[in-house]
Amino acid sequence: MATISKQNTPLVTQPLKTSPATGATLASLGINRCIPLLHGSQGCGAFAKVYLIQHLREPIPLQNTAIDQVAAVMGGDDNLFEALKTLCNKEAPQIITVMTSGLTEMQGTDTFRVIADFRLRHPEFAATRIVNMSTPDFNGSMQTGFASCVDALVRQLVQPPSGKPRVRKQLNVLCSVGMTSADIETLKRYLEAFELDAVLVPDLSLSLDGHLGDDDFSPTSTGGTSVLEIEQMSDSAATLVLGRSLLSTATWLKQRFNIPIIECDMGMGINSMDALVMQLAKFSGRPVPSWINRARRRLQDAMLDCHFVLSNESVGMALEPDLVIGYSTLLSEMGIKQPRIVTTVDMAGLAELDAGEVIIGDIHRLSQTATSLRLVISNSHAAAVFEPHTPVLRAGYPCHDQFGNMDVHQFGYEGSRERLFALANLVLRHHHDEVTPHISRYRFGAEQVTPHATAKESA
């Protein structure tokens, strides 16, 4: 059991938190032909855009309502109304996600009323769905904004059950902000192995997988789950939740449509994956495929290989709560000590971690224990603090000093195996001999030996 404490300081020097609107923008990109619209100033939109571009190295079609000094005082309803009209008229997206910022939240902007008024005055744009959500900068983090977007999409788009028979069982899958495109592709492979159809919200594996588009630039997201698929989520037989931040959304689906819930945390670690695979086998009524058994045995071998390097080492973390729970579960199975963990917001499950303490704060609180840590799992901002003295395994957002962030595997037997190898390799690269070689004071080299004189020379 971990002790949870909250940092109460007037100044944040090395922040870990990120704007919730940034998380909501990321979630929006997992919906097909979507335009995320930030109701705020141009600076708020520029920050989120640059932040995601540096991490993903992909164009981000984020728009904003450009609140200026006049609208900040007099109100920005007209800015939002005109932005919706322009986007619907010029781009014709399937869906627009409207996010608030700290400025418009302090104004008390009622985005629901503005959208309803827009619907009444422009019925010609009825084909474009508009979903609003609250993502103020002063409350929550990137994970909470991501979860708010997923929750708003589900609650505002899902329709009553159609009652149509299905050839294969359908499963709702709610994907956490910590999942990469590679994680979601791996998850799809597991679901297909049990012959299950899935509606993934959001599906970043189709939009942010690093593919080269046909057009130079697209004003909307270039892939993901369609609005029609989300509308049909009520026909699913169960909801698979990856990340506890999305559990409230799954609970709403259960209460509204009586859809049971399958919890999996982040699918990291052999115990977590064993439980998930057995639940999928029971749910589908199909046996576990041989390739999944082989993947499990490969993870077991990796755990044996890395045991002597990683066991009993001290590792610190500074990540969003969902990823903290996932990585902590994996580290615990390897017998790795976790003296201190730093995260952004309090959440159920953090107190259950096998760690010394969990602090809701900034990276500075983790750097205080740097001398006792063998390795750190965090983002590029933490790397600037700890390296080169303490190696940092890149995870979470942002990781702007390496390529292929969305190709990192974390989920499944395969992802756990790759993460263990990455941790072990970092430790080996920064290994220092425990015993310093002793050099005798009487040691001498060949250049110090003088040749013995011959008998004639001595005479």
Residue pairs with C-beta under 8 A, 6 or more apart in sequence:
1 351
1 352
1 353
2 341
2 350
2 351
2 352
2 353
2 354
2 355
2 356
2 357
2 358
3 356
3 357
3 358
4 346
4 350
4 351
4 357
4 358
4 359
4 360
5 357
5 358
5 359
5 360
6 346
6 359
6 360
6 361
7 359
7 360
7 361
7 362
7 365
9 361
12 362
12 364
13 362
13 364
14 362
14 363
14 364
14 367
14 381
14 385
15 362
15 363
15 381
16 318
16 342
16 343
16 344
16 361
16 362
16 363
16 378
16 381
17 141
17 142
17 344
17 362
18 51
18 141
18 142
18 344
18 397
18 398
19 44
19 47
19 48
19 135
19 137
19 142
19 145
20 135
20 136
20 137
20 139
20 140
20 141
20 142
20 144
20 145
20 146
20 148
21 38
21 40
21 44
21 48
21 99
21 100
21 101
21 135
21 137
21 145
22 47
22 48
22 51
22 52
22 142
22 145
22 397
23 135
23 141
23 142
23 143
23 144
23 145
23 146
23 147
23 148
23 149
23 177
24 36
24 97
24 99
24 133
24 135
24 145
24 146
24 148
24 149
25 36
25 38
25 48
25 52
25 60
25 62
25 99
26 52
26 142
26 146
26 177
26 204
27 145
27 146
27 149
27 150
27 153
27 177
27 202
28 34
28 35
28 36
28 97
28 149
28 202
28 221
29 36
29 60
29 61
29 202
29 204
29 207
29 208
29 221
29 224
30 175
30 200
30 201
30 202
30 203
30 204
30 206
30 207
30 208
30 221
30 224
30 225
31 94
31 95
31 97
31 153
31 201
31 202
31 221
31 224
31 225
31 226
31 227
31 230
32 94
32 206
32 207
32 221
32 223
32 224
32 225
32 226
32 227
33 93
33 94
33 95
33 220
33 221
33 226
34 93
34 94
34 95
34 96
34 97
34 220
34 221
34 224
35 61
35 63
35 87
35 91
35 93
35 95
35 96
35 97
35 219
35 220
35 221
36 61
36 62
36 63
36 96
36 97
36 99
37 62
37 63
37 64
37 65
37 80
37 83
37 84
37 87
37 96
37 97
37 98
37 99
38 44
38 45
38 48
38 62
38 63
38 64
38 65
38 99
38 101
39 64
39 65
39 67
39 76
39 79
39 80
39 83
39 98
39 99
39 100
39 101
39 104
39 109
39 111
40 64
40 65
40 67
40 100
40 101
40 102
40 103
40 104
41 64
41 66
41 67
41 68
41 72
41 101
41 103
42 64
42 66
44 64
44 101
44 102
44 103
44 137
45 62
45 63
45 64
48 60
48 62
49 60
49 62
51 397
51 398
52 58
52 60
52 62
53 59
53 60
54 398
54 400
55 397
55 398
55 399
55 400
55 405
56 208
56 405
56 406
57 210
57 403
58 208
58 210
59 217
59 218
61 218
61 219
61 220
61 221
63 83
63 87
64 83
65 76
65 79
65 80
65 82
65 83
66 79
66 83
67 76
67 79
67 101
67 103
67 104
71 78
71 79
72 103
72 107
75 107
75 109
76 104
76 107
76 109
77 109
77 114
80 98
80 109
80 111
80 114
81 114
81 117
81 118
84 96
84 98
84 114
84 115
84 118
84 125
84 130
85 118
85 122
85 125
87 93
87 96
88 96
88 122
88 125
88 128
89 125
90 219
91 219
91 220
92 127
92 128
93 128
93 219
93 220
94 128
94 129
94 220
94 226
94 227
95 128
95 129
95 130
95 131
95 227
96 128
96 129
96 130
96 131
97 131
97 132
97 133
97 149
97 152
97 153
98 111
98 115
98 130
98 131
98 132
98 133
99 133
99 135
99 145
99 149
100 109
100 111
100 133
100 134
100 135
100 136
101 135
101 136
101 137
102 136
102 137
102 138
104 111
105 134
105 136
105 138
111 132
112 132
115 130
115 132
118 125
118 130
119 126
119 130
129 157
129 227
131 152
131 153
131 156
131 157
132 152
132 156
133 148
133 149
133 151
133 152
134 148
135 145
135 148
135 149
140 148
140 345
141 320
141 344
141 345
142 177
142 320
142 344
142 397
143 176
143 177
143 178
143 245
143 320
143 321
143 322
143 344
143 345
144 245
144 345
146 176
146 177
146 245
147 177
147 245
147 246
147 248
147 249
149 202
150 174
150 201
150 202
150 246
150 249
151 246
151 248
151 249
151 252
153 201
153 202
153 230
154 174
154 201
154 230
154 233
154 249
154 252
154 253
155 249
155 252
157 227
157 230
157 231
158 230
158 231
158 233
158 234
158 253
158 256
158 257
159 231
159 232
159 234
160 234
160 257
161 234
161 235
161 257
162 232
162 234
162 235
164 235
166 197
166 235
168 195
168 196
168 197
169 196
169 197
169 237
169 283
169 284
170 196
170 197
170 198
170 199
170 232
170 235
170 236
170 237
171 191
171 196
171 197
171 198
171 199
171 236
171 237
171 238
171 239
171 240
171 283
172 198
172 199
172 201
172 233
172 236
172 238
172 239
172 240
172 250
172 253
172 259
173 187
173 191
173 198
173 199
173 200
173 201
173 239
173 240
173 242
174 201
174 239
174 240
174 241
174 242
174 243
174 246
174 249
174 250
175 183
175 184
175 187
175 200
175 201
175 202
175 203
175 204
175 242
175 243
175 246
176 242
176 243
176 245
176 246
176 266
176 322
176 323
177 243
177 245
177 320
177 322
177 397
178 243
178 266
178 319
178 320
178 322
178 323
178 326
178 396
178 410
179 187
179 204
179 242
179 243
179 266
179 410
179 411
180 204
180 405
180 406
180 407
180 408
180 409
180 410
181 204
181 205
181 208
181 209
181 210
181 406
181 407
182 205
182 406
182 407
182 408
182 409
182 415
183 267
183 409
183 410
183 411
183 412
183 415
184 200
184 203
184 204
184 205
184 411
185 205
185 209
186 409
186 411
186 412
186 414
186 415
187 200
187 242
187 267
187 411
187 412
188 198
188 200
188 205
190 276
190 277
190 280
190 292
190 412
191 197
191 198
191 280
193 289
193 291
193 292
194 280
194 281
194 283
194 284
194 286
194 289
195 284
195 286
196 280
196 283
196 284
198 240
199 225
199 229
199 230
199 232
199 233
199 236
200 225
201 225
201 230
201 233
202 224
202 225
203 223
203 224
203 225
204 224
204 406
206 223
206 224
206 225
207 221
207 222
207 223
207 224
208 406
209 223
209 406
210 404
210 406
210 407
211 222
211 223
213 222
233 253
234 253
234 256
234 257
234 259
236 259
237 259
237 260
237 283
238 259
238 260
238 261
238 262
238 283
239 250
239 253
239 254
239 259
239 260
239 261
239 262
240 262
240 264
241 247
241 249
241 250
241 261
241 262
241 263
241 264
242 264
242 265
242 266
242 267
242 411
243 265
243 266
243 322
244 263
244 265
244 321
244 322
244 325
244 347
244 348
244 349
245 321
245 322
245 347
247 261
247 263
247 348
250 259
250 261
251 261
253 259
254 260
254 261
262 276
262 279
262 283
264 272
264 275
264 276
265 272
265 322
265 325
265 326
265 329
265 349
266 272
266 322
266 323
266 325
266 326
266 329
266 410
266 411
267 273
267 276
267 326
267 411
267 412
267 415
268 326
268 327
268 329
268 330
268 410
268 411
268 415
268 416
268 419
269 326
269 329
269 330
269 332
269 333
269 416
270 296
270 299
270 300
270 303
270 333
270 413
270 416
271 329
271 333
272 329
273 296
273 299
273 412
273 413
273 416
274 296
277 288
277 292
278 288
281 287
281 288
292 413
295 412
295 413
295 414
295 417
296 413
298 413
298 414
298 417
299 413
299 414
299 416
299 417
299 420
302 416
302 417
302 420
302 421
303 333
303 334
303 420
305 424
306 334
306 420
306 421
306 423
306 424
307 334
307 335
309 424
309 427
309 428
310 334
310 335
310 336
310 420
310 423
310 424
310 427
311 334
311 335
311 336
312 335
312 336
312 337
313 336
313 337
313 374
313 375
313 427
314 336
314 337
314 338
314 339
314 372
314 373
314 374
315 331
315 336
315 337
315 338
315 373
315 374
315 375
315 376
315 377
315 423
316 338
316 339
316 340
316 341
316 342
316 366
316 369
316 370
316 373
316 375
316 376
316 377
316 378
317 324
317 327
317 328
317 338
317 341
317 342
317 343
317 366
317 376
317 377
317 378
318 341
318 342
318 343
318 363
318 366
318 376
318 377
318 378
318 379
318 382
319 327
319 343
319 377
319 378
319 379
319 395
319 396
320 343
320 344
320 396
320 397
321 343
321 344
321 345
321 346
321 347
321 349
321 350
323 395
323 396
324 341
324 343
324 350
324 353
324 358
325 349
325 350
325 353
326 410
327 377
327 395
327 419
328 338
328 341
328 353
328 354
328 355
330 416
330 419
330 420
331 338
332 338
332 353
332 354
334 420
337 356
338 353
338 354
338 355
338 356
339 355
339 356
339 357
339 369
339 372
339 373
340 355
340 356
340 357
340 359
340 365
340 366
340 369
341 353
341 355
341 357
341 358
341 359
342 358
342 359
342 360
342 361
342 362
342 363
342 365
342 366
343 350
343 358
343 359
343 360
344 360
345 360
346 360
350 358
351 358
359 365
359 366
363 378
363 381
363 382
363 385
364 385
366 376
366 378
366 382
367 385
367 386
370 386
370 389
370 390
373 386
373 390
374 390
374 427
375 390
375 391
375 392
375 393
375 423
375 426
375 427
375 430
376 382
376 386
376 390
376 391
376 392
376 393
377 392
377 393
377 395
377 423
378 386
378 392
378 393
378 394
378 395
378 396
379 394
379 395
379 396
379 397
379 398
379 399
380 394
380 398
380 399
380 400
380 401
380 402
381 398
382 392
383 392
383 394
383 401
386 392
391 426
391 427
391 429
391 430
393 419
393 422
393 423
393 426
394 401
394 402
394 405
394 408
395 408
395 410
399 405
408 418
409 415
409 418
409 419
410 416
410 418
410 419
